[in-house]
């Protein structure tokens, strides 16, 4: 038994079997890697955090770069704004000396400032002289009262602001422009401007005469020690009397500023009007009344004997006697500019009346209305004949411009609006001249409006 059992045990063989086919209905064991992840969920989270951290870091760096560039743009813009403000204010102080002087001073002040570490450079086109009215700036104008300055860093100028991170987003640099507008209250020009550079008594008031400039100043360009002179009881009323030389006044009725710079003729570039076909002069006599149109009257206009002459809107060029009103006559015109040429003169005798208003482009559309806007009397620069106004009831709006001629008044109630620009000015005994200048605002100091 023992042997048999031993023999059987010794002869037993282990059979190898082929793997059994998998039963698709039976659940499968996951791969080893999956079993490990399932066994360690923290590893999965760590992998996802790493991916999202990398993505968010790129986004955050982009936002930080944009914030830094935005801050740089804001800071540079503020520097350009401050520069434009200062340049406009500085230029406005020199409006009376012409656009070139304004641009020069504005550029000088701008160069003292920097934006993003670079000096601010103004081109002549960056400084515009104009008129500010009803919250609107208009370039140019007969009597400019404002300066607009544009300070810029642009690619067109080769000075665009470089961005630190903008290149990552396709913008390596950016343009910046800032504008400022400064206004001198009312206007930078005086109500009365006397151009003679050296005469004694270039502005002279005889006994009991008076000048009143409402909301404006008087400028006398003469360098004489008595460039402005008053005699017994004569009076000057104005915001100020500004004299290149000195003033010899009997009565202390106005603030005198001596030693000021001479003021350039603001209308020096105003052209003479075009001369149409000539026609004879006009003479009215013995209560005659007539209406005429604009043109070139070679003999001038002469009213006599209680006559009345009405002028249609337009430009009147007068030779011969010029504009001569004899006793008790009237000349009335709206939208009129009178140009006196040759040896003509402007003369108004006692008891006569002149009532004139200048061209206004908003109302009048005739040729030259915009060129001569605001000008009522313009005497040829080659004509130095004295203008004499002796009436008691004249009312001339606009500007009387006689750059080569002296003007004398002998009237008790002469009134002008806007300005009087003449070679010399004399008020005879007991005469009274009132110039209604524009509102002077804060007294002529420049201030920012835009």
DOPA-131386 format. One record per residue (C-alpha): residue number from 1; residue in one letter; chain; x, y, z. Coordinates in Angstrom, 1 decimal, decimal comma, always signed. Example, Ala and Ser with C-alpha at 12.3 -4.5 7.8 and 13.67 -1.06 7.14 Angstrom:
2
   kollo   kolti   lumse       xx       yy       zz
       1       A       A    +12,3     -4,5     +7,8
       2       S       A    +13,7     -1,1     +7,1
***
This chain:
450
   kollo   kolti   lumse       xx       yy       zz
       1       X       A     +0,0     +0,0     +0,0
       2       X       A     +2,8     +2,2     +1,0
       3       X       A     +4,6     +1,5     -2,2
       4       X       A     +1,7     +1,9     -4,4
       5       X       A     +0,8     +5,2     -2,9
       6       X       A     +4,4     +6,4     -3,2
       7       X       A     +4,5     +5,2     -6,8
       8       X       A     +1,4     +7,1     -7,6
       9       X       A     +2,6    +10,2     -6,0
      10       X       A     +5,9    +10,0     -7,9
      11       X       A     +4,2     +9,6    -11,1
      12       X       A     +1,8    +12,5    -10,8
      13       X       A     +2,3    +15,3    -13,4
      14       X       A     +1,2    +18,9    -13,3
      15       X       A     -0,7    +19,7    -16,5
      16       X       A     -0,5    +23,2    -18,0
      17       X       A     -3,7    +24,7    -19,2
      18       X       A     -4,3    +27,5    -21,8
      19       X       A     -5,7    +30,7    -20,3
      20       X       A     -9,4    +30,7    -20,2
      21       X       A    -11,2    +33,1    -22,5
      22       X       A    -12,3    +36,3    -20,9
      23       X       A    -15,9    +36,7    -20,2
      24       X       A    -17,0    +40,1    -21,3
      25       X       A    -19,8    +40,0    -18,8
      26       X       A    -17,4    +39,9    -16,0
      27       X       A    -15,9    +43,1    -14,5
      28       X       A    -12,4    +43,9    -15,7
      29       X       A     -9,5    +44,9    -13,4
      30       X       A     -8,3    +48,5    -14,0
      31       X       A     -4,7    +49,1    -15,1
      32       X       A     -2,1    +49,4    -12,5
      33       X       A     -1,6    +53,2    -13,1
      34       X       A     -5,3    +53,8    -12,8
      35       X       A     -5,4    +51,7     -9,7
      36       X       A     -2,6    +53,8     -8,2
      37       X       A     -4,4    +57,1     -9,1
      38       X       A     -7,6    +55,7     -7,7
      39       X       A     -5,7    +54,8     -4,6
      40       X       A     -4,1    +58,4     -4,5
      41       X       A     -6,7    +61,2     -5,5
      42       X       A     -4,3    +63,9     -4,2
      43       X       A     -1,9    +63,2     -7,1
      44       X       A     -4,7    +64,0     -9,6
      45       X       A     -5,4    +67,3     -8,0
      46       X       A     -1,7    +68,2     -7,9
      47       X       A     -1,5    +67,7    -11,6
      48       X       A     -4,5    +69,8    -12,4
      49       X       A     -3,3    +72,7    -10,2
      50       X       A     +0,0    +72,7    -11,9
      51       X       A     -1,7    +73,1    -15,3
      52       X       A     -4,1    +75,8    -14,2
      53       X       A     -1,3    +77,7    -12,4
      54       X       A     +0,8    +77,8    -15,6
      55       X       A     -2,2    +79,1    -17,5
      56       X       A     -3,2    +81,7    -14,9
      57       X       A     +0,4    +83,0    -14,5
      58       X       A     +0,5    +83,9    -18,2
      59       X       A     -2,8    +85,7    -17,9
      60       X       A     -1,8    +87,5    -14,7
      61       X       A     +1,5    +88,6    -16,3
      62       X       A     -0,4    +89,9    -19,3
      63       X       A     -2,8    +91,9    -17,0
      64       X       A     +0,1    +93,2    -15,0
      65       X       A     +1,8    +94,4    -18,1
      66       X       A     -1,4    +96,1    -19,4
      67       X       A     -1,8    +97,8    -16,0
      68       X       A     +1,8    +99,1    -16,1
      69       X       A     +1,4   +100,4    -19,6
      70       X       A     -1,9   +102,0    -18,7
      71       X       A     -0,4   +103,7    -15,8
      72       X       A     +2,4   +104,9    -18,0
      73       X       A     -0,1   +106,3    -20,5
      74       X       A     -2,1   +108,1    -17,8
      75       X       A     +1,1   +109,6    -16,3
      76       X       A     +2,4   +110,7    -19,7
      77       X       A     -1,0   +112,2    -20,6
      78       X       A     -1,1   +114,2    -17,4
      79       X       A     +2,4   +115,6    -18,2
      80       X       A     +1,3   +116,5    -21,7
      81       X       A     -1,8   +118,2    -20,3
      82       X       A     +0,2   +120,3    -17,8
      83       X       A     +2,6   +121,3    -20,5
      84       X       A     -0,2   +122,3    -22,9
      85       X       A     -1,9   +124,3    -20,1
      86       X       A     +1,3   +126,2    -19,2
      87       X       A     +2,2   +126,8    -22,9
      88       X       A     -1,3   +128,2    -23,7
      89       X       A     -1,2   +130,5    -20,7
      90       X       A     +2,2   +131,8    -21,6
      91       X       A     +1,4   +132,4    -25,2
      92       X       A     -1,8   +134,2    -24,3
      93       X       A     +0,2   +136,9    -22,6
      94       X       A     +1,7   +137,9    -26,0
      95       X       A     -1,5   +138,0    -28,1
      96       X       A     -1,0   +141,7    -28,7
      97       X       A     +2,4   +141,0    -30,4
      98       X       A     +1,1   +138,7    -33,1
      99       X       A     +0,9   +134,9    -33,7
     100       X       A     +4,6   +134,4    -34,3
     101       X       A     +5,5   +135,8    -30,9
     102       X       A     +2,7   +133,7    -29,3
     103       X       A     +4,0   +130,5    -30,8
     104       X       A     +7,6   +131,4    -29,8
     105       X       A     +6,7   +131,9    -26,1
     106       X       A     +4,4   +128,8    -26,0
     107       X       A     +7,2   +126,6    -27,5
     108       X       A     +9,8   +128,0    -25,0
     109       X       A     +7,6   +127,1    -22,1
     110       X       A     +6,7   +123,7    -23,5
     111       X       A    +10,4   +122,8    -23,9
     112       X       A    +10,9   +123,4    -20,1
     113       X       A     +8,6   +120,4    -19,5
     114       X       A     +9,0   +116,7    -20,3
     115       X       A     +6,6   +113,8    -20,9
     116       X       A     +7,8   +110,3    -20,3
     117       X       A    +11,3   +111,6    -19,9
     118       X       A    +11,5   +113,5    -23,2
     119       X       A    +11,2   +117,3    -23,7
     120       X       A     +7,9   +118,4    -25,2
     121       X       A     +8,5   +120,0    -28,6
     122       X       A     +5,8   +122,2    -30,2
     123       X       A     +5,7   +122,8    -33,9
     124       X       A     +4,3   +126,1    -35,2
     125       X       A     +1,1   +124,3    -36,2
     126       X       A     +0,6   +123,2    -32,6
     127       X       A     -0,1   +126,8    -31,5
     128       X       A     -3,2   +128,4    -32,9
     129       X       A     -4,4   +131,9    -32,2
     130       X       A     -8,1   +132,5    -32,4
     131       X       A    -11,3   +133,8    -30,8
     132       X       A    -13,1   +132,1    -28,0
     133       X       A    -16,8   +133,0    -27,8
     134       X       A    -19,9   +131,2    -26,5
     135       X       A    -17,7   +128,3    -25,5
     136       X       A    -16,4   +127,8    -29,0
     137       X       A    -12,9   +128,3    -30,2
     138       X       A    -12,5   +129,7    -33,8
     139       X       A     -9,1   +130,0    -35,3
     140       X       A     -8,2   +133,6    -36,4
     141       X       A    -10,5   +136,5    -36,0
     142       X       A    -10,1   +140,3    -36,2
     143       X       A     -9,3   +140,6    -32,5
     144       X       A     -8,1   +137,2    -31,2
     145       X       A     -8,4   +136,6    -27,5
     146       X       A     -7,4   +133,0    -27,2
     147       X       A     -4,6   +130,5    -27,7
     148       X       A     -5,0   +126,8    -28,3
     149       X       A     -1,9   +124,6    -27,8
     150       X       A     -1,7   +120,9    -28,7
     151       X       A     +1,1   +118,9    -27,0
     152       X       A     +1,6   +115,4    -28,5
     153       X       A     +3,7   +112,3    -28,5
     154       X       A     +2,8   +110,5    -31,8
     155       X       A     +4,3   +108,1    -34,3
     156       X       A     +3,9   +110,8    -37,0
     157       X       A     +6,4   +112,9    -35,0
     158       X       A     +8,6   +110,0    -34,2
     159       X       A     +7,8   +110,3    -30,5
     160       X       A     +5,1   +107,8    -29,7
     161       X       A     +5,0   +106,5    -26,2
     162       X       A     +6,9   +103,2    -25,9
     163       X       A     +4,9   +100,4    -24,2
     164       X       A     +6,7    +97,9    -22,0
     165       X       A     +4,4    +95,0    -22,5
     166       X       A     +2,3    +96,2    -25,4
     167       X       A     +4,4    +94,4    -28,0
     168       X       A     +3,1    +91,1    -26,6
     169       X       A     -0,3    +92,2    -27,7
     170       X       A     +0,8    +93,7    -31,0
     171       X       A     +1,1    +97,4    -29,9
     172       X       A     +4,7    +98,4    -29,2
     173       X       A     +3,8   +102,1    -28,9
     174       X       A     +0,9   +104,5    -28,6
     175       X       A     +0,0   +108,0    -29,6
     176       X       A     -1,0   +110,6    -27,0
     177       X       A     -2,4   +114,1    -27,6
     178       X       A     -3,5   +116,8    -25,1
     179       X       A     -5,0   +120,2    -25,9
     180       X       A     -5,4   +123,3    -23,8
     181       X       A     -7,1   +126,7    -24,6
     182       X       A     -6,3   +129,9    -22,7
     183       X       A     -8,3   +133,1    -23,0
     184       X       A     -7,4   +136,6    -22,1
     185       X       A    -10,5   +138,3    -20,6
     186       X       A    -12,4   +139,9    -23,4
     187       X       A     -9,4   +140,5    -25,6
     188       X       A     -5,7   +140,9    -25,3
     189       X       A     -5,9   +144,2    -27,3
     190       X       A     -6,7   +147,6    -25,7
     191       X       A     -9,7   +149,8    -26,4
     192       X       A     -7,4   +152,6    -27,7
     193       X       A     -4,0   +151,9    -29,4
     194       X       A     -1,8   +154,9    -30,3
     195       X       A     +0,9   +153,7    -32,6
     196       X       A     +3,3   +156,7    -32,9
     197       X       A     +6,7   +155,4    -31,6
     198       X       A     +8,3   +158,6    -30,4
     199       X       A     +6,0   +161,7    -30,3
     200       X       A     +5,5   +163,8    -27,2
     201       X       A     +1,8   +163,9    -26,4
     202       X       A     +1,0   +161,1    -28,8
     203       X       A     -2,1   +160,9    -26,6
     204       X       A     -3,1   +164,4    -25,5
     205       X       A     -6,1   +165,7    -23,7
     206       X       A     -6,7   +169,4    -23,5
     207       X       A     -8,4   +171,2    -20,6
     208       X       A    -11,6   +169,6    -19,3
     209       X       A    -11,5   +166,8    -21,9
     210       X       A    -12,1   +163,2    -20,9
     211       X       A    -11,7   +159,7    -22,3
     212       X       A    -13,6   +156,7    -21,0
     213       X       A    -12,7   +153,2    -22,1
     214       X       A    -15,4   +150,9    -20,8
     215       X       A    -14,0   +147,4    -19,9
     216       X       A    -10,6   +148,0    -21,6
     217       X       A     -7,2   +149,6    -21,4
     218       X       A     -5,2   +152,3    -23,4
     219       X       A     -1,8   +151,5    -25,0
     220       X       A     +0,5   +154,3    -26,1
     221       X       A     +3,6   +153,1    -28,1
     222       X       A     +5,6   +156,4    -27,9
     223       X       A     +8,8   +156,2    -25,9
     224       X       A     +8,7   +159,9    -25,0
     225       X       A     +8,8   +160,8    -21,3
     226       X       A     +5,4   +162,5    -21,8
     227       X       A     +4,0   +160,2    -24,4
     228       X       A     +0,6   +160,6    -22,7
     229       X       A     -0,2   +164,1    -21,5
     230       X       A     -3,3   +165,8    -19,9
     231       X       A     -3,9   +169,5    -19,4
     232       X       A     -6,0   +171,3    -16,7
     233       X       A     -8,8   +169,1    -15,3
     234       X       A     -8,6   +166,5    -18,2
     235       X       A     -9,3   +163,0    -17,1
     236       X       A     -8,7   +159,4    -18,4
     237       X       A    -10,8   +156,6    -17,2
     238       X       A     -9,8   +153,0    -18,2
     239       X       A     -8,7   +149,8    -16,7
     240       X       A     -5,1   +151,0    -17,2
     241       X       A     -2,9   +153,4    -19,2
     242       X       A     +0,1   +151,4    -20,6
     243       X       A     +2,9   +153,6    -22,0
     244       X       A     +6,2   +152,6    -23,5
     245       X       A     +7,7   +155,9    -22,3
     246       X       A     +6,1   +158,0    -19,6
     247       X       A     +2,9   +159,8    -18,7
     248       X       A     +2,4   +163,4    -17,6
     249       X       A     -1,0   +163,6    -16,1
     250       X       A     -2,6   +166,4    -14,2
     251       X       A     -5,2   +164,3    -12,5
     252       X       A     -4,7   +160,8    -11,1
     253       X       A     -7,7   +159,0    -12,5
     254       X       A     -6,2   +155,9    -14,0
     255       X       A     -3,5   +153,3    -13,2
     256       X       A     -0,4   +154,1    -15,3
     257       X       A     +2,0   +151,4    -16,3
     258       X       A     +5,2   +153,0    -17,7
     259       X       A     +8,0   +151,3    -19,6
     260       X       A     +5,8   +148,5    -21,1
     261       X       A     +6,8   +146,9    -24,4
     262       X       A     +5,4   +148,5    -27,6
     263       X       A     +2,4   +146,7    -29,0
     264       X       A     +2,5   +145,6    -32,7
     265       X       A     -0,2   +146,9    -35,0
     266       X       A     -2,7   +144,1    -34,8
     267       X       A     -4,1   +145,0    -38,2
     268       X       A     -0,8   +145,3    -40,0
     269       X       A     -1,6   +142,4    -42,2
     270       X       A     -5,1   +143,6    -43,1
     271       X       A     -5,1   +144,1    -46,9
     272       X       A     -6,6   +147,1    -48,8
     273       X       A     -9,9   +146,2    -50,4
     274       X       A    -10,1   +145,4    -54,1
     275       X       A    -11,0   +148,5    -56,2
     276       X       A    -14,0   +148,1    -58,4
     277       X       A    -14,8   +150,2    -61,5
     278       X       A    -14,5   +153,9    -60,5
     279       X       A    -17,5   +156,2    -60,5
     280       X       A    -17,9   +159,9    -59,6
     281       X       A    -18,2   +161,2    -56,1
     282       X       A    -21,5   +161,9    -54,5
     283       X       A    -22,6   +165,4    -53,2
     284       X       A    -25,9   +166,0    -51,4
     285       X       A    -27,3   +169,5    -50,9
     286       X       A    -30,3   +171,3    -49,5
     287       X       A    -32,3   +168,7    -47,6
     288       X       A    -31,6   +166,0    -50,2
     289       X       A    -32,0   +162,4    -49,1
     290       X       A    -30,4   +159,6    -51,1
     291       X       A    -29,5   +155,9    -50,7
     292       X       A    -26,4   +154,6    -52,5
     293       X       A    -24,7   +151,2    -52,8
     294       X       A    -21,0   +150,2    -52,3
     295       X       A    -18,3   +151,0    -54,8
     296       X       A    -15,3   +153,1    -55,6
     297       X       A    -16,3   +156,8    -55,5
     298       X       A    -13,3   +158,8    -56,9
     299       X       A    -14,6   +162,1    -55,6
     300       X       A    -15,6   +160,8    -52,1
     301       X       A    -18,9   +161,4    -50,3
     302       X       A    -19,9   +165,0    -49,3
     303       X       A    -23,1   +165,9    -47,5
     304       X       A    -24,3   +169,5    -47,1
     305       X       A    -27,3   +171,5    -46,0
     306       X       A    -29,3   +169,1    -43,8
     307       X       A    -29,0   +166,3    -46,3
     308       X       A    -29,2   +162,6    -45,3
     309       X       A    -27,2   +159,8    -47,0
     310       X       A    -28,0   +156,1    -46,4
     311       X       A    -25,4   +153,5    -47,2
     312       X       A    -26,3   +149,9    -48,2
     313       X       A    -24,2   +147,1    -46,8
     314       X       A    -20,8   +146,8    -48,5
     315       X       A    -17,4   +148,3    -49,0
     316       X       A    -17,0   +151,9    -49,9
     317       X       A    -13,7   +153,2    -51,3
     318       X       A    -13,5   +157,0    -51,2
     319       X       A    -11,0   +159,2    -52,9
     320       X       A    -11,3   +163,0    -53,4
     321       X       A    -12,6   +164,6    -50,2
     322       X       A    -13,0   +161,2    -48,5
     323       X       A    -16,0   +161,2    -46,2
     324       X       A    -17,0   +164,8    -45,5
     325       X       A    -20,1   +165,8    -43,5
     326       X       A    -20,8   +169,5    -43,4
     327       X       A    -23,2   +171,2    -40,9
     328       X       A    -26,4   +169,4    -39,9
     329       X       A    -26,2   +166,4    -42,1
     330       X       A    -26,4   +162,6    -41,5
     331       X       A    -24,8   +159,5    -42,8
     332       X       A    -26,3   +156,2    -41,8
     333       X       A    -25,2   +152,7    -42,7
     334       X       A    -25,3   +149,1    -41,5
     335       X       A    -22,7   +146,5    -42,4
     336       X       A    -20,5   +149,2    -43,9
     337       X       A    -16,7   +149,4    -44,3
     338       X       A    -15,3   +152,8    -45,5
     339       X       A    -11,8   +152,8    -47,0
     340       X       A    -10,4   +156,3    -47,4
     341       X       A     -7,6   +156,5    -50,0
     342       X       A     -5,6   +159,2    -51,9
     343       X       A     -5,7   +162,5    -50,1
     344       X       A     -9,2   +162,1    -48,7
     345       X       A    -10,0   +162,4    -45,0
     346       X       A    -12,7   +161,6    -42,5
     347       X       A    -14,3   +164,9    -41,3
     348       X       A    -17,5   +165,4    -39,4
     349       X       A    -18,5   +169,0    -38,7
     350       X       A    -20,8   +170,4    -36,0
     351       X       A    -24,4   +169,2    -35,7
     352       X       A    -23,8   +166,4    -38,1
     353       X       A    -24,3   +162,7    -37,2
     354       X       A    -22,6   +159,6    -38,3
     355       X       A    -24,2   +156,3    -37,4
     356       X       A    -22,3   +153,3    -38,8
     357       X       A    -22,0   +149,6    -38,0
     358       X       A    -19,3   +147,3    -39,5
     359       X       A    -19,7   +144,1    -41,6
     360       X       A    -20,7   +141,0    -39,7
     361       X       A    -20,2   +137,7    -41,6
     362       X       A    -23,0   +136,2    -39,6
     363       X       A    -25,4   +138,7    -41,2
     364       X       A    -23,7   +140,1    -44,3
     365       X       A    -22,6   +137,9    -47,2
     366       X       A    -21,1   +140,5    -49,6
     367       X       A    -17,5   +139,9    -50,8
     368       X       A    -15,0   +141,0    -48,2
     369       X       A    -17,5   +140,9    -45,3
     370       X       A    -15,3   +138,3    -43,5
     371       X       A    -12,0   +140,0    -44,3
     372       X       A    -13,2   +143,3    -42,9
     373       X       A    -15,5   +142,0    -40,2
     374       X       A    -15,7   +144,6    -37,4
     375       X       A    -13,9   +147,3    -39,3
     376       X       A    -15,9   +150,5    -39,9
     377       X       A    -13,3   +153,1    -41,0
     378       X       A    -10,0   +152,1    -42,6
     379       X       A     -7,7   +154,9    -43,9
     380       X       A     -5,0   +154,0    -46,4
     381       X       A     -1,6   +153,4    -44,7
     382       X       A     -0,1   +155,9    -47,2
     383       X       A     -2,6   +158,6    -46,2
     384       X       A     -1,5   +160,7    -43,2
     385       X       A     -4,3   +163,3    -43,4
     386       X       A     -5,8   +164,1    -40,0
     387       X       A     -9,3   +162,9    -39,2
     388       X       A    -11,4   +165,4    -37,4
     389       X       A    -14,7   +164,6    -35,6
     390       X       A    -16,5   +167,6    -34,3
     391       X       A    -20,0   +166,3    -33,9
     392       X       A    -22,0   +166,0    -30,7
     393       X       A    -23,9   +162,8    -31,5
     394       X       A    -21,8   +160,3    -33,5
     395       X       A    -22,2   +156,6    -32,9
     396       X       A    -19,7   +154,5    -34,8
     397       X       A    -19,6   +150,8    -33,9
     398       X       A    -16,7   +148,6    -34,8
     399       X       A    -13,1   +149,7    -35,2
     400       X       A    -11,7   +152,9    -36,6
     401       X       A     -8,3   +152,1    -38,1
     402       X       A     -6,1   +155,0    -39,2
     403       X       A     -2,5   +153,7    -38,7
     404       X       A     -0,8   +156,7    -40,4
     405       X       A     -3,1   +159,5    -39,4
     406       X       A     -3,7   +161,6    -36,3
     407       X       A     -7,3   +161,8    -35,1
     408       X       A     -8,7   +164,8    -33,2
     409       X       A    -12,0   +165,0    -31,3
     410       X       A    -14,0   +168,1    -30,5
     411       X       A    -17,3   +166,6    -29,3
     412       X       A    -19,3   +166,3    -26,1
     413       X       A    -20,7   +162,8    -26,7
     414       X       A    -18,6   +160,9    -29,2
     415       X       A    -19,1   +157,1    -28,8
     416       X       A    -17,2   +154,3    -30,4
     417       X       A    -17,6   +150,5    -29,9
     418       X       A    -14,7   +148,0    -29,8
     419       X       A    -11,5   +149,9    -30,7
     420       X       A     -9,7   +152,9    -32,0
     421       X       A     -6,3   +152,3    -33,6
     422       X       A     -4,6   +155,6    -34,7
     423       X       A     -1,2   +157,2    -35,2
     424       X       A     -1,9   +160,0    -32,6
     425       X       A     -5,0   +161,0    -30,7
     426       X       A     -5,9   +164,5    -29,5
     427       X       A     -9,0   +165,5    -27,5
     428       X       A     -9,8   +169,2    -27,8
     429       X       A    -11,0   +171,3    -24,8
     430       X       A    -14,2   +169,9    -23,1
     431       X       A    -14,5   +167,1    -25,6
     432       X       A    -15,6   +163,7    -24,4
     433       X       A    -14,8   +160,3    -26,0
     434       X       A    -16,3   +157,0    -24,9
     435       X       A    -15,0   +153,7    -26,3
     436       X       A    -17,1   +150,7    -25,5
     437       X       A    -14,6   +147,8    -25,5
     438       X       A    -15,6   +144,2    -25,0
     439       X       A    -16,1   +142,9    -21,5
     440       X       A    -12,6   +142,5    -20,0
     441       X       A    -13,5   +139,5    -17,9
     442       X       A    -11,0   +139,1    -15,1
     443       X       A     -9,0   +142,2    -16,1
     444       X       A     -6,8   +140,8    -18,9
     445       X       A     -5,1   +137,9    -17,1
     446       X       A     -5,2   +134,7    -19,1
     447       X       A     -7,1   +131,7    -17,8
     448       X       A     -7,9   +128,2    -19,1
     449       X       A    -11,2   +127,4    -20,6
     450       X       A    -10,6   +124,0    -22,2
***
